[in-house]
Amino acid sequence: MIDRRTALAGVVAMFGTTLYAPIARAAGIAATPGAAAGIPVISEGPPSVAVFTAPQRALMTALSERVLPTTDTPGAIAAGVPAYIEKLLADWAEPADRVPILAGLDAIEARSLKDYKVPGAKATAAQHDALLTLAMNDQIPSGGVFFEAFRQLVITGYYTSEIGMTQEREYLPVPGEYNGQFPYSQVNKVYSA
């Protein structure tokens, strides 16, 4: 079985030094030998508190699928990323850590209503992409902070999920011998262990 906590410790290296606090907190627990004993695994059970309103949850779900859409492999929704995000924000985030995500979702919702006259969750994929681009370029209130934290949450949730580890990446529970000259063209995937 894949251990999400161990995978989390490996995934955090992708983000460099600006790691969203709840992810860093969870990864710090994962990287400390013996510290994880008695601490629930992030993916177990429902969130302890509701983090999102129903419209925020619907928008967060739709946007997560735009960050990692379904292609020849399942996307963020199929990998359970929205539930992971809510669980992480409910159980690993301080109340202040939630502010950029909640404020960003509210700003995107307001911009969707202003520009497209539809709630954010009902916007088209192209409209979601445009809204995320505005956030990424900090052209909506708190957009840049929201986008960086949200992107990290989606990527971490995806690549620590079973789908992310076994379908997007090649999972080798017991890797074979080391071959430093193995041709990448024969695998075309990054290996995870």
Rosetta silent file (secondary structure, phi, psi, omega in degrees, C-alpha in Angstrom):
SEQUENCE: MIDRRTALAGVVAMFGTTLYAPIARAAGIAATPGAAAGIPVISEGPPSVAVFTAPQRALMTALSERVLPTTDTPGAIAAGVPAYIEKLLADWAEPADRVPILAGLDAIEARSLKDYKVPGAKATAAQHDALLTLAMNDQIPSGGVFFEAFRQLVITGYYTSEIGMTQEREYLPVPGEYNGQFPYSQVNKVYSA
SCORE:     score description
SCORE:     0.000 S_00000001
   1 L     0.000  146.073 -179.096    0.000    0.000    0.000 S_00000001
   2 L   -83.255  131.558  179.816    1.141    3.508   -0.757 S_00000001
   3 L   -97.679  109.363 -176.398    1.844    5.676    2.283 S_00000001
   4 H   -61.553  -34.332 -179.016    0.680    9.214    1.547 S_00000001
   5 H   -64.795  -43.044  178.469    2.727   10.639    4.414 S_00000001
   6 H   -66.313  -41.855  178.647    5.985    9.234    3.012 S_00000001
   7 H   -61.930  -38.014 -179.741    5.070   10.416   -0.476 S_00000001
   8 H   -60.072  -41.375  179.464    4.378   13.895    0.874 S_00000001
   9 H   -61.857  -33.744  178.815    7.896   14.170    2.225 S_00000001
  10 H   -78.515  -31.931 -176.114    9.234   13.403   -1.254 S_00000001
  11 H   -73.849  -30.696 -174.082    6.896   15.735   -3.148 S_00000001
  12 H   -61.153  -23.125  179.753    7.717   18.883   -1.168 S_00000001
  13 H   -62.994  -22.656 -179.898   11.120   19.178   -2.835 S_00000001
  14 H   -65.322  -24.750 -171.281    9.334   20.257   -6.034 S_00000001
  15 H   -95.372   -5.336  179.273    8.301   23.571   -4.502 S_00000001
  16 L    70.472 -140.192 -172.194   11.639   24.868   -3.306 S_00000001
  17 L   -89.597  -15.315 -178.174   11.732   27.265   -0.378 S_00000001
  18 L  -101.042   78.147 -176.801    8.257   28.821   -0.595 S_00000001
  19 L   -99.763  131.749  179.039    6.131   25.985    0.700 S_00000001
  20 L   -58.710  132.023 -169.396    2.540   26.605    1.804 S_00000001
  21 H   -50.938  -47.627 -179.531    2.472   26.290    5.615 S_00000001
  22 H   -62.921  -34.436  178.140    0.037   23.345    6.047 S_00000001
  23 H   -68.123  -43.799  178.821    1.986   21.290    3.505 S_00000001
  24 H   -61.981  -40.228  179.442    5.263   22.150    5.233 S_00000001
  25 H   -62.092  -48.274 -179.551    3.736   21.244    8.591 S_00000001
  26 H   -65.775  -39.792  179.417    2.523   17.867    7.329 S_00000001
  27 H   -68.200  -35.606  177.689    5.802   17.187    5.521 S_00000001
  28 H   -63.023  -39.283  175.655    7.782   18.100    8.630 S_00000001
  29 H   -64.638  -42.191 -177.519    5.860   15.498   10.597 S_00000001
  30 H   -66.406  -34.325 -175.021    6.462   12.969    7.811 S_00000001
  31 H   -84.444  -10.506 -178.479   10.191   13.656    7.663 S_00000001
  32 L   -92.900  112.117 -178.769   10.770   13.373   11.412 S_00000001
  33 L   -57.461  131.614  178.172   11.459    9.755   12.399 S_00000001
  34 L    81.420  -15.796 -177.643    9.049    8.607   15.078 S_00000001
  35 L   -73.219  -25.509 -175.425    7.068   11.870   15.007 S_00000001
  36 L   -76.621  -14.081 -178.545    4.301   10.421   12.865 S_00000001
  37 L   -62.027  127.230  177.891    3.257    7.840   15.460 S_00000001
  38 L    84.095   -7.135  177.708   -0.210    8.613   16.730 S_00000001
  39 L   -96.858  127.242 -176.364   -0.826   11.427   14.238 S_00000001
  40 L   -63.825  144.444  176.402   -3.615   10.573   11.792 S_00000001
  41 L   -66.771  142.874 -174.212   -2.706   10.208    8.136 S_00000001
  42 L   -54.244  -39.361 -173.151   -3.953   13.191    6.140 S_00000001
  43 L   -83.919   -0.971 -177.620   -6.290   11.159    3.958 S_00000001
  44 L   -86.266  129.280  173.098   -8.071    9.307    6.793 S_00000001
  45 L    74.284  167.911  179.262  -11.590   10.340    7.732 S_00000001
  46 L   -75.279  163.566  175.975  -13.625   13.418    6.957 S_00000001
  47 L   -60.083  147.239 -179.110  -12.392   16.932    7.745 S_00000001
  48 L   -72.485  -25.533  176.204  -12.850   17.896   11.391 S_00000001
  49 L  -139.077  153.304  174.469  -14.504   21.184   10.349 S_00000001
  50 L   -77.592  123.145 -178.570  -16.140   22.417    7.164 S_00000001
  51 L   -90.624  -39.701 -173.393  -13.666   24.781    5.538 S_00000001
  52 L  -108.046  150.408  165.783  -15.641   25.798    2.454 S_00000001
  53 L   -75.336  167.540  179.618  -19.167   26.953    1.796 S_00000001
  54 H   -58.182  -45.304  177.694  -20.966   24.903   -0.868 S_00000001
  55 H   -64.396  -38.306  177.621  -20.197   27.476   -3.628 S_00000001
  56 H   -64.227  -42.099  179.878  -16.534   27.703   -2.545 S_00000001
  57 H   -62.524  -43.940  179.685  -16.245   23.900   -2.526 S_00000001
  58 H   -63.759  -41.707  178.608  -17.763   23.663   -6.019 S_00000001
  59 H   -67.225  -44.850  178.790  -15.412   26.357   -7.339 S_00000001
  60 H   -58.709  -40.876  179.246  -12.368   24.806   -5.647 S_00000001
  61 H   -63.801  -47.529 -179.760  -13.274   21.451   -7.201 S_00000001
  62 H   -62.837  -42.410 -179.065  -13.668   22.934  -10.686 S_00000001
  63 H   -69.380  -34.677  179.129  -10.412   24.895  -10.438 S_00000001
  64 H   -62.799  -35.756  178.544   -8.452   21.902   -9.158 S_00000001
  65 H   -69.870  -24.746  176.686   -9.435   20.011  -12.313 S_00000001
  66 H   -78.602  -30.708  177.206   -8.084   22.903  -14.418 S_00000001
  67 H   -69.642  -44.427  176.574   -4.717   22.788  -12.620 S_00000001
  68 L  -130.977   84.045 -175.839   -4.435   19.019  -13.265 S_00000001
  69 L   -77.164  162.663  173.696   -7.071   18.100  -15.863 S_00000001
  70 L   -69.237  128.194  175.084   -8.068   14.659  -17.038 S_00000001
  71 L  -129.723 -125.174  173.338   -5.999   13.688  -20.078 S_00000001
  72 L   -78.400   -6.702  172.691   -4.763   10.171  -20.823 S_00000001
  73 L  -123.330  157.364  179.911   -4.526    9.861  -17.023 S_00000001
  74 L   -60.809  152.382 -179.622   -7.192   10.783  -14.461 S_00000001
  75 L   -93.036 -166.982 -175.305   -7.341   14.394  -13.289 S_00000001
  76 L   -61.523  -39.898 -177.983   -7.490   16.069   -9.900 S_00000001
  77 L   -65.672  -46.162 -179.956  -11.128   15.226   -9.189 S_00000001
  78 L   -62.354  -30.864 -179.542  -10.664   11.513   -9.885 S_00000001
  79 L   -81.230   -2.372  178.764   -7.577   11.521   -7.642 S_00000001
  80 L    79.513   21.818 -176.979   -9.587   12.932   -4.739 S_00000001
  81 H   -62.316  -43.328  179.562   -7.729   16.244   -4.662 S_00000001
  82 H   -57.986  -42.231  178.187  -10.714   18.391   -3.559 S_00000001
  83 H   -65.774  -38.606  177.903  -11.302   16.174   -0.508 S_00000001
  84 H   -61.257  -45.078 -178.787   -7.548   16.215    0.219 S_00000001
  85 H   -61.273  -46.662 -178.872   -7.476   20.028    0.089 S_00000001
  86 H   -65.483  -39.865  178.451  -10.395   20.376    2.474 S_00000001
  87 H   -63.064  -45.081 -179.285   -8.940   17.767    4.831 S_00000001
  88 H   -63.464  -44.595 -179.455   -5.529   19.457    4.830 S_00000001
  89 H   -69.059  -32.040 -179.778   -7.016   22.908    5.436 S_00000001
  90 H   -75.225  -42.173 -168.292   -9.341   21.600    8.158 S_00000001
  91 H  -109.088  -14.394 -178.321   -6.888   19.462   10.087 S_00000001
  92 L  -120.857  -10.032 -177.066   -3.371   20.719    9.298 S_00000001
  93 L   -99.997  144.898  168.585   -3.875   24.441    8.681 S_00000001
  94 L   -76.670  156.139  178.960   -4.048   27.221   11.208 S_00000001
  95 H   -52.637  -38.321  179.429   -7.048   29.516   10.670 S_00000001
  96 H   -66.309  -27.737  179.164   -4.723   32.177    9.199 S_00000001
  97 H   -67.770  -26.129 -177.877   -3.404   29.628    6.670 S_00000001
  98 H   -77.939  -22.801 -173.033   -6.899   29.284    5.202 S_00000001
  99 H   -54.914  -49.286 -178.365   -7.290   33.007    4.530 S_00000001
 100 H   -61.774  -35.598 -179.771   -5.429   33.151    1.175 S_00000001
 101 H   -70.159  -49.481 -178.263   -7.387   30.192   -0.189 S_00000001
 102 H   -65.029  -42.885  178.865  -10.787   31.422    0.972 S_00000001
 103 H   -65.258  -40.060  178.577  -10.096   35.024   -0.087 S_00000001
 104 H   -64.631  -43.315  177.407   -8.805   33.861   -3.463 S_00000001
 105 H   -62.474  -41.322  178.630  -11.857   31.702   -4.108 S_00000001
 106 H   -64.883  -39.906  178.628  -14.126   34.612   -3.162 S_00000001
 107 H   -66.629  -39.945  177.878  -12.199   36.975   -5.470 S_00000001
 108 H   -66.498  -40.293  177.076  -12.400   34.485   -8.351 S_00000001
 109 H   -59.612  -47.287  179.950  -16.123   34.032   -7.698 S_00000001
 110 H   -62.430  -41.478 -179.529  -16.664   37.805   -7.796 S_00000001
 111 H   -68.157  -36.890  177.127  -14.618   38.148  -10.983 S_00000001
 112 H   -63.481  -44.210  178.186  -16.535   35.312  -12.656 S_00000001
 113 H   -63.803  -38.924 -179.523  -19.843   36.985  -11.812 S_00000001
 114 H   -69.935  -49.282 -173.777  -18.526   40.334  -13.075 S_00000001
 115 H   -82.298  -37.925 -171.210  -16.907   39.101  -16.303 S_00000001
 116 H  -116.091   -7.552  178.884  -19.036   36.093  -17.260 S_00000001
 117 L    61.786   26.741  176.562  -22.279   36.612  -15.309 S_00000001
 118 L  -136.238  150.742  173.506  -22.119   33.028  -13.967 S_00000001
 119 L   -58.500  149.121 -176.952  -21.006   31.545  -10.643 S_00000001
 120 H   -54.115  -39.644 -178.315  -17.380   30.442  -10.772 S_00000001
 121 H   -66.611  -23.704 -178.127  -18.215   26.749  -10.534 S_00000001
 122 H   -96.730    0.109  177.467  -20.451   27.016  -13.613 S_00000001
 123 L   -66.509  157.702  178.651  -17.893   28.844  -15.762 S_00000001
 124 L   -74.970  169.028  178.048  -16.467   27.031  -18.775 S_00000001
 125 H   -59.878  -41.842  179.346  -13.013   25.470  -18.788 S_00000001
 126 H   -63.880  -39.036  177.776  -11.689   28.395  -20.848 S_00000001
 127 H   -67.744  -39.622  175.414  -13.187   30.856  -18.353 S_00000001
 128 H   -60.165  -43.829  179.242  -11.643   28.926  -15.442 S_00000001
 129 H   -60.616  -42.091  179.278   -8.279   29.090  -17.200 S_00000001
 130 H   -64.850  -41.405  178.901   -8.679   32.850  -17.676 S_00000001
 131 H   -65.229  -41.806  177.354   -9.639   33.314  -14.017 S_00000001
 132 H   -65.643  -35.807  177.675   -6.661   31.241  -12.844 S_00000001
 133 H   -65.006  -41.581  175.778   -4.385   33.255  -15.136 S_00000001
 134 H   -59.641  -43.616  178.764   -5.664   36.475  -13.558 S_00000001
 135 H   -63.779  -46.230 -178.784   -4.934   35.016  -10.127 S_00000001
 136 H   -58.553  -39.168 -178.803   -1.492   33.795  -11.169 S_00000001
 137 L   -87.543   10.758  177.909   -0.636   37.267  -12.491 S_00000001
 138 L    56.756   39.322  179.922   -1.987   38.865   -9.281 S_00000001
 139 L  -100.747    9.620  169.039   -4.666   40.753  -11.222 S_00000001
 140 L  -129.143  158.675 -178.353   -7.383   39.952   -8.696 S_00000001
 141 L   -54.727  127.104  179.380   -7.220   40.717   -4.954 S_00000001
 142 L    59.027   22.505 -175.067   -4.695   38.380   -3.279 S_00000001
 143 H   -62.159  -46.173 -177.333   -4.485   36.426   -6.530 S_00000001
 144 H   -64.031  -42.117  179.042   -0.781   35.638   -6.532 S_00000001
 145 H   -65.521  -44.341  177.930   -0.776   34.359   -2.956 S_00000001
 146 H   -59.598  -50.373 -173.306   -3.905   32.305   -3.633 S_00000001
 147 H   -60.810  -45.276 -178.410   -2.587   30.829   -6.866 S_00000001
 148 H   -63.218  -45.085  179.412    0.741   29.687   -5.433 S_00000001
 149 H   -66.339  -43.682 -178.128   -0.862   28.076   -2.367 S_00000001
 150 H   -64.795  -44.166  178.487   -3.689   26.513   -4.390 S_00000001
 151 H   -58.942  -44.311  178.430   -1.305   25.138   -7.027 S_00000001
 152 H   -62.496  -41.848  178.713    0.815   23.546   -4.306 S_00000001
 153 H   -61.971  -44.773 -178.478   -2.253   21.999   -2.679 S_00000001
 154 H   -65.705  -48.268 -177.729   -3.480   20.532   -5.971 S_00000001
 155 H   -64.202  -43.924  179.187   -0.093   19.181   -7.042 S_00000001
 156 H   -64.176  -45.382  178.285    0.670   17.734   -3.613 S_00000001
 157 H   -60.316  -40.249 -178.255   -2.782   16.180   -3.331 S_00000001
 158 H   -69.925  -51.137 -173.606   -2.514   14.671   -6.792 S_00000001
 159 H   -78.587   -6.275  171.338    0.998   13.268   -6.600 S_00000001
 160 L  -102.917    1.993  177.230    0.486   11.789   -3.139 S_00000001
 161 L   -85.011  164.470  177.593   -2.743   10.056   -4.217 S_00000001
 162 H   -61.463  -41.503  178.494   -2.870    6.482   -5.435 S_00000001
 163 H   -61.880  -47.003 -179.274   -3.729    7.687   -8.949 S_00000001
 164 H   -62.100  -34.540 -177.059   -0.836   10.148   -8.979 S_00000001
 165 H   -86.545  -26.419 -174.618    1.627    7.542   -7.779 S_00000001
 166 H  -110.012  -21.892 -179.490    0.488    4.564   -9.835 S_00000001
 167 H  -109.587  -40.671  178.635   -0.973    5.992  -13.043 S_00000001
 168 H   -78.913  -40.142  176.596    0.743    9.341  -13.571 S_00000001
 169 L  -111.096  164.683  178.208    4.060    8.096  -12.243 S_00000001
 170 E   -94.283  115.080 -177.222    5.430    4.588  -12.395 S_00000001
 171 E   -90.086  123.441  176.925    5.226    3.013   -8.954 S_00000001
 172 L  -118.983   95.217 -177.715    7.963    0.520   -8.120 S_00000001
 173 L   -62.274  -33.202  176.533    7.319   -0.876   -4.643 S_00000001
 174 L  -133.153   91.905 -176.721   10.574   -2.853   -4.800 S_00000001
 175 L   -62.240  150.607  177.427   12.868   -1.277   -7.391 S_00000001
 176 L   -79.189 -157.755 -177.895   15.227   -3.500   -9.325 S_00000001
 177 L   -69.015  156.296  178.491   18.915   -2.981   -9.800 S_00000001
 178 L   -80.087  130.775  175.301   20.343    0.463  -10.443 S_00000001
 179 L  -132.257  101.989 -177.114   21.204    1.191  -14.058 S_00000001
 180 L   -69.364   -9.914 -179.241   22.608    4.698  -14.499 S_00000001
 181 L  -117.310   24.405 -179.175   22.411    4.450  -18.295 S_00000001
 182 L   -69.390  127.742 -177.177   18.824    3.212  -18.664 S_00000001
 183 L   -69.017  121.096  179.498   17.268    4.925  -21.711 S_00000001
 184 H   -57.695  -33.102 -177.814   14.462    7.255  -20.633 S_00000001
 185 H   -60.362  -17.617  178.995   12.727    6.649  -23.985 S_00000001
 186 H   -83.403  -15.920 -177.967   11.858    3.133  -22.797 S_00000001
 187 L  -119.531  -41.054  179.542    9.808    4.363  -19.827 S_00000001
 188 L    55.702   23.143  176.447    8.736    7.984  -20.465 S_00000001
 189 L  -140.520  155.605  172.842    7.700    8.371  -16.819 S_00000001
 190 L   -86.157  137.972 -179.086    9.312    9.505  -13.599 S_00000001
 191 E   -89.418  141.978  175.048    9.569    6.699  -11.057 S_00000001
 192 E  -122.116  149.528  178.244    8.242    7.021   -7.536 S_00000001
 193 L  -145.942    0.000    0.000    8.981    4.790   -4.605 S_00000001
